Amino acid sequence: MRQTENGAPPPRRWQLLSYGDPCADIVLAAERPPELGGKVLGRPLGVLAGGTTANVACAAARLGLRSAVYGRTGADPHGDLLRASFEQFGVDHGCLRRDAGEASASAIVIVAPGGEKSVIYQPMAAAPPDPLELAEAVARAELVYAMPYGLEEFDLLSTLARRHGALVAIDLEAAVAPDVPAMRLRASRADIVFFNQAGFEAGTGMAPGETAMRAVLALGPRLVVVSMGAAGAMAASAGDFASQDAFPATVVDTAGAGDSFNAAFLAAWRGGADLARALRFACAAASCTVAALGARTALPARAAVEAVLAREAGGTPARTTAPAAAGSGA
């Protein structure tokens, strides 16, 4: 690797590379999702740029990180929408391939009163990445972020990241790792593992807590983070554990809140924050994101997050404890 005058390697082009296809969200408002075989009345709220890993790249860019995306869109109007959104947020999309004859990934998002959502996701047809192109992209990143549905594809990504000295962060929702074996295989190949509460319970068979999170740490990652919506969040490393209450928020739409939380945690932690401060920063960012319709509409800049932290400085601080003995059962 090329070195600078003082012998240190030069900074990599991107601080965060999000891996995965972006998604066009077709958003509807309804009193509730339909039951199986049922029907409900809805009204259209728009077609918005989304996709979990793509949202993380945009959220990280808003917080000042050099961010990029690696994936595909179709050669269709949704693809144009997705690329325009990356340009708006300053996310490098030079590694985003346009596939002629394919439809971009899309999702039907049903938003209920109170902001909770239900999602039906339609991915693009599977297409393995080019190993040489992917290796070139990963070599330019400090950290690679993925939602690892396909284990073989994720194995390649993780192997390349470790070869090139990049950290691997993953998001394990219940749809990604619906049981303990699936969770174990993925967590063992990552450095940082994010869960929401449902994903943690599906992947470990346990409720979130220090003992259960240390069981996941025993699989190999250096950090485990669990977001729990209005109940706050927890994070654990080998030598630390912290929990944080959620910040007060007016909830319009919860879409993108978890992605904003994950990006903000990474931005704070990579900037030198300990677990307690990173959790506090991430919860503050998520409280901003839910205030508007759409996953990216209210993604906050760093100044907005700092304003929330200053306003809530007299509130409940993060709770930190000494590490407990590692548990089992994950």
C-alpha angles and dihedrals in degrees: 000000000000114000134211123238092272092053096255120125114257118257114273119249094244131034090198131025114189114207120206143062117290117234137219110229115214099201125204131177118222137159088242140342114273118262119237106292091007137111133217133187115252139175127215119253098179145272109281136181113258146136123147101251092037090054090053091053091051093045091049091049091052088055092053104265122136099245137183139175131224117197145073143284131186122252090254140103091272089056090052090050092051094049092048090054092053089052090050091055096041095246116154108240098176089117093052108108122210111218114204114219093023128104117231117249112272141181137202106226118193113197116200127199107286092037102271113141143205121206137201108192125203111191127199117263111281115267121169114235121247103258094215094049091046092048090052091052095045091050089062095053134082093202134017119208122199145161098220107212094149113054096200092051091046091049089059092048093048093047092051092046093052091046091054097040097251123141119239121222121183138186114220111196120172090260090057100043108016096169143024098268092051091048094048094052092052100038091052090061097050138076097206123029122194122194134176114218096263091048092050093050092047093047099044106023088232139094116256114273142124097275094047092046092051088055087060091047088056088065091067114272119121095217135032119189127184123192116199106182112229090005092066127230145284134210133189136188131170092275106024145045128188139171130196134196118233118258120244111267142169102236117216099151129356092203110124096010094114092045091050090048092052094047092048092048090052092046092052097041094046087050091060103268119145120234095271094051093042091052092048092050091047095049090049091052092049091051089059095048097058093057096085140038115268135040095263105026095095102026101147131232117228092262091058092051091048089051091056091048091050092048092049096040091117093051131094110311126218114278118231128188137180112264117274125216113285113264132208138226102083 
